[in-house]
Amino acid sequence: SIELENLAVGHPAVAEAAVVAAPDEVRGEVIHAFVVPADPAAAGEADDAAQLTAQLQTWVKENYGAHADPRAVTFVQSLPKTPSGKVQRVALFQNPGANFDKPPTVADVAAQWEQITDLSNAEKAGFKL
């Protein structure tokens, strides 16, 4: 939600943030935050990333509520955006481990189009052909 993203950006260690719902076996869905740290070196080490994750979770609990605590936090160098600058949340949801720091190659785009135009995917989505 935009409220959680704005709250996360209010934390001094966060430059940019986006949140999506992620599937969870126990809860159904949980909040997954993608965070661009204000200091890129801050999330470079595992201990630093764990500490920053805990700080962000505490920040959300104290300033919004425990129900909105991001259960998963992924640190990235940049968020995927449209040419107009809007965050592409679908890309985050579909590819949570992707490297959004580099633009897609022609092969990446061709593979995506192949997947999109695959008729078996259309049938799985409920379209009758």
C-alpha positions as CSV (number, residue, x, y, z in Angstrom):
1,S,0.0,0.0,0.0
2,I,1.1,3.6,-0.6
3,E,0.7,4.3,3.1
4,L,3.3,1.6,4.0
5,E,5.6,2.8,1.3
6,N,5.4,6.4,2.5
7,L,6.0,5.2,6.1
8,A,9.0,3.1,5.1
9,V,10.5,6.1,3.2
10,G,10.2,8.1,6.4
11,H,12.8,5.8,8.0
12,P,16.2,7.6,7.8
13,A,17.9,4.4,6.4
14,V,15.4,4.1,3.5
15,A,15.7,6.0,0.2
16,E,12.9,4.2,-1.7
17,A,10.4,1.4,-1.0
18,A,7.6,-0.6,-2.5
19,V,5.4,-3.3,-1.0
20,V,3.5,-6.2,-2.5
21,A,1.4,-9.0,-1.1
22,A,3.4,-12.3,-1.1
23,P,1.9,-15.8,-0.7
24,D,2.3,-17.4,2.7
25,E,1.3,-20.9,3.6
26,V,0.3,-20.0,7.2
27,R,-1.3,-16.5,6.7
28,G,-2.4,-16.7,3.1
29,E,-0.5,-13.5,2.2
30,V,2.1,-11.4,3.9
31,I,3.7,-8.0,3.2
32,H,6.9,-8.1,1.2
33,A,8.8,-4.9,1.2
34,F,11.4,-4.0,-1.4
35,V,13.8,-1.4,-0.1
36,V,16.4,0.8,-1.6
37,P,18.7,1.7,1.3
38,A,19.8,5.3,1.7
39,D,23.3,4.0,2.1
40,P,23.8,1.1,-0.4
41,A,26.6,-0.3,1.8
42,A,24.2,-0.6,4.8
43,A,22.5,-3.7,3.5
44,G,25.6,-5.3,1.9
45,E,26.5,-7.6,4.8
46,A,24.1,-10.2,6.1
47,D,24.3,-8.8,9.7
48,D,23.7,-5.2,8.4
49,A,20.7,-6.4,6.3
50,A,19.2,-8.3,9.3
51,Q,19.7,-5.3,11.5
52,L,18.1,-2.9,9.0
53,T,15.2,-5.4,8.5
54,A,14.5,-5.5,12.2
55,Q,14.7,-1.7,12.4
56,L,12.2,-1.3,9.5
57,Q,9.8,-3.8,11.1
58,T,10.0,-2.0,14.4
59,W,9.5,1.3,12.7
60,V,6.3,0.0,11.0
61,K,5.0,-1.5,14.2
62,E,5.5,1.7,16.2
63,N,4.3,4.1,13.6
64,Y,1.5,2.1,11.9
65,G,0.7,-1.1,13.6
66,A,1.9,-4.7,14.1
67,H,-0.6,-6.0,11.5
68,A,1.4,-4.1,8.8
69,D,4.8,-5.5,9.8
70,P,6.6,-6.6,6.6
71,R,7.4,-10.3,7.0
72,A,9.8,-10.3,4.1
73,V,12.3,-7.5,3.2
74,T,14.4,-7.5,0.1
75,F,17.1,-4.9,-0.4
76,V,17.7,-3.8,-3.9
77,Q,19.7,-1.1,-5.6
78,S,16.7,0.2,-7.6
79,L,13.1,-0.5,-8.1
80,P,11.6,-1.5,-11.5
81,K,9.9,1.5,-13.0
82,T,7.9,2.5,-16.0
83,P,9.3,5.2,-18.3
84,S,7.0,7.7,-16.4
85,G,8.6,6.7,-13.1
86,K,5.9,4.6,-11.6
87,V,7.0,1.5,-9.6
88,Q,6.2,-1.8,-11.5
89,R,4.7,-3.8,-8.6
90,V,3.7,-6.6,-10.9
91,A,7.4,-7.1,-11.7
92,L,8.2,-7.2,-8.0
93,F,5.5,-9.7,-7.3
94,Q,6.3,-12.0,-10.3
95,N,10.1,-11.8,-9.9
96,P,10.9,-11.1,-6.2
97,G,14.5,-12.2,-6.6
98,A,15.2,-10.5,-9.9
99,N,18.0,-8.0,-10.4
100,F,16.2,-4.7,-11.3
101,D,19.4,-2.8,-11.4
102,K,20.1,-3.7,-15.0
103,P,17.8,-3.1,-18.0
104,P,16.4,-6.3,-19.6
105,T,18.3,-7.7,-22.6
106,V,16.6,-8.5,-25.9
107,A,16.7,-12.2,-24.8
108,D,14.9,-11.3,-21.6
109,V,12.1,-9.5,-23.4
110,A,11.9,-12.3,-26.0
111,A,11.5,-14.8,-23.3
112,Q,8.8,-12.8,-21.6
113,W,6.9,-12.4,-24.9
114,E,7.2,-16.1,-25.5
115,Q,5.7,-16.8,-22.1
116,I,2.9,-14.3,-22.6
117,T,1.9,-15.6,-26.0
118,D,2.1,-19.3,-25.0
119,L,-1.4,-20.6,-25.5
120,S,-1.1,-23.0,-22.6
121,N,-0.7,-20.0,-20.3
122,A,-3.9,-18.5,-21.7
123,E,-5.8,-21.8,-21.0
124,K,-4.4,-21.9,-17.5
125,A,-5.7,-18.4,-16.9
126,G,-9.2,-19.6,-17.8
127,F,-9.5,-18.4,-21.4
128,K,-11.2,-20.9,-23.8
129,L,-9.5,-21.2,-27.1
